[in-house]
Amino acid sequence: MKLDHHQQGTDKAKRRAMGNQLVSSVKVVIRPIDYYLAEVPEFKLKVSLGQTQFLKVALCQHAEGDVVVKVLSHEDPSLLLEAYKRELEAFAKMTAGNVSIAAFRIAEIRPNFAYLVRQYVRFSLYDRLLTRPFLTHIEKCWLVYQVFKCMAWCHEKGIQHGDLKLENVMVTSSLWVVIADFSTYKPVSLPEVSFVFV
């Protein structure tokens, strides 16, 4: 059935109005990370590592050493974050014995923000590949071997990373690999209908 131009325009206006209502119904306030860290004084801000509108990342000083703190700001109390917190706690417990995984060891929810804490490793594999002295061939092979072994361990446990890339592979000064920032909520495969072959 074909719509006339007037009806098509009315439908578009309705969709635009509905979208505007949805966007304006949630209050968005952009605040710096130190605003949120003021409520958790055990973490002293050293430097911001980046931010988006909702997620802020910082290097912080803690009694046990430097840590990465990720803060999710949320002004909407209807967000159901408890289920995610339970998943992160279960993941941390499951991977506690694996020194090659930097799981979030602390996950806390506050009225207007949630924060996650994991160990800090100075270099990602991306950084290390660009830093002198450059890695030798055998050192690169050693790093790749460690990534494969860690991923094999994860898959044996039914864990998928979800966002494996150079920035999430951390490398210590002794060339030990630590995999960080698991995104287990992401799908591990795409549906067949997503692919278009020409």
C-alpha positions in Angstrom: 0.0 0.0 0.0 1.4 3.4 -1.0 1.1 6.4 1.3 0.5 9.9 -0.1 3.1 12.6 0.5 1.1 14.2 3.3 0.8 11.0 5.2 4.5 10.1 4.7 5.4 13.6 6.1 3.1 13.1 9.1 4.7 9.7 9.9 8.2 11.2 9.7 7.2 14.0 12.0 5.8 11.5 14.5 9.0 9.5 14.4 11.1 12.6 14.9 8.9 13.7 17.8 9.1 10.3 19.4 12.9 10.3 19.1 13.2 13.8 20.6 11.0 12.8 23.5 13.2 9.7 24.2 16.4 11.7 24.0 15.1 14.5 26.2 13.6 12.2 28.8 17.1 11.1 30.2 19.1 13.8 31.8 22.7 13.9 30.5 25.3 15.7 32.6 28.9 15.5 31.5 31.3 15.7 34.4 35.0 15.1 34.7 36.2 11.9 36.3 37.6 13.6 39.4 34.0 14.6 40.3 33.1 10.9 40.7 36.4 9.9 42.3 35.8 12.4 45.0 33.3 9.9 46.4 35.9 7.1 46.5 38.9 8.6 48.2 40.9 5.4 48.3 41.6 6.0 44.6 43.7 9.1 44.0 43.5 10.4 40.4 46.9 10.5 38.7 45.9 11.1 35.1 42.9 10.7 32.8 43.3 8.0 30.2 40.3 9.1 28.1 36.6 9.5 28.2 33.4 9.4 26.3 30.1 10.9 27.3 29.3 8.1 29.7 32.5 6.2 30.3 35.6 7.8 31.8 39.0 6.0 32.4 41.8 7.0 34.7 45.0 5.9 36.2 44.7 6.1 39.9 46.9 5.5 42.9 45.7 3.0 45.5 47.2 1.5 48.6 48.1 -1.6 46.7 49.7 0.2 43.7 48.5 1.9 40.5 45.2 0.8 39.1 42.9 1.6 36.2 39.5 2.9 37.2 36.6 3.0 34.7 33.6 5.2 35.7 30.2 4.8 34.1 28.1 7.9 34.7 24.4 7.3 34.7 21.7 9.7 35.7 18.9 7.3 35.1 18.1 5.2 38.3 16.1 2.7 36.2 19.3 1.3 34.7 19.6 -2.3 35.9 23.4 -2.6 36.6 23.2 -5.2 39.3 23.1 -8.1 36.8 26.3 -6.8 35.1 27.9 -6.4 38.5 27.2 -10.1 39.3 28.6 -11.2 35.9 31.8 -9.2 36.5 32.2 -10.6 40.0 31.7 -14.2 38.7 34.2 -13.5 35.9 36.8 -12.1 38.4 36.3 -15.2 40.6 36.7 -17.6 37.7 39.9 -16.0 36.4 41.5 -15.2 39.8 44.1 -17.9 39.3 45.1 -16.8 35.8 47.9 -14.2 36.0 47.5 -13.5 32.3 44.0 -11.9 32.8 43.4 -8.5 34.2 39.8 -8.8 35.3 37.9 -6.0 37.1 38.5 -7.0 40.7 36.2 -4.3 42.1 32.8 -3.4 40.7 30.6 -0.9 42.7 27.4 0.9 41.9 26.6 4.3 43.3 23.4 6.3 42.9 24.7 8.3 39.9 27.7 6.3 38.7 29.3 2.8 38.7 33.0 2.1 38.8 35.3 -0.8 37.9 38.9 -1.3 39.0 41.6 -3.5 37.5 45.4 -3.7 37.6 47.5 -1.3 35.7 50.1 -2.3 33.1 52.0 0.5 31.6 52.2 -0.7 28.0 49.7 -2.1 25.6 51.0 -4.3 22.8 50.2 -1.4 20.5 52.5 0.9 22.5 55.2 -1.7 22.9 55.4 -2.4 19.2 56.2 1.3 18.6 58.6 1.8 21.5 62.4 1.4 21.4 64.2 -1.0 21.7 61.9 -2.6 19.2 60.9 -6.2 19.7 62.9 -9.0 18.1 61.3 -11.7 16.0 61.6 -14.2 18.8 60.1 -11.8 21.3 57.1 -11.2 19.0 56.6 -15.0 18.7 56.7 -15.3 22.5 54.0 -12.6 22.9 51.8 -14.2 20.3 52.2 -17.6 21.9 51.1 -16.2 25.3 48.0 -14.6 23.7 47.1 -17.9 22.1 47.6 -19.9 25.3 45.5 -17.4 27.3 42.7 -17.4 24.7 42.8 -21.2 24.6 42.4 -21.3 28.4 39.5 -18.9 28.2 37.7 -20.9 25.5 38.1 -24.0 27.5 36.2 -22.2 30.3 33.6 -20.9 27.9 34.9 -17.3 28.0 35.0 -15.1 24.9 36.9 -11.9 25.0 34.6 -9.9 22.7 37.1 -7.1 21.9 40.6 -8.6 21.4 42.9 -6.0 19.9 46.4 -4.6 20.4 45.2 -2.0 22.9 43.7 -4.7 25.1 46.8 -6.9 25.2 49.0 -5.5 27.9 52.8 -6.2 28.1 54.9 -6.0 31.2 58.6 -5.0 31.2 59.5 -8.7 31.4 57.4 -9.4 28.2 54.6 -11.1 30.1 51.2 -10.7 28.4 48.1 -9.7 30.4 44.8 -9.6 28.5 42.5 -6.8 29.7 39.0 -5.3 29.1 37.0 -8.4 28.4 33.6 -7.6 26.7 31.9 -10.9 27.3 28.5 -9.3 26.7 29.3 -8.8 23.0 28.0 -11.5 20.5 30.7 -14.0 19.4 29.3 -14.4 15.9 27.2 -12.5 13.4 24.0 -13.9 12.0 24.2 -15.1 8.4 21.7 -12.4 7.3 24.3 -9.8 8.1 26.5 -10.9 5.2 25.9 -9.7 1.7 27.9 -11.4 -1.0 28.1 -9.6 -4.4 
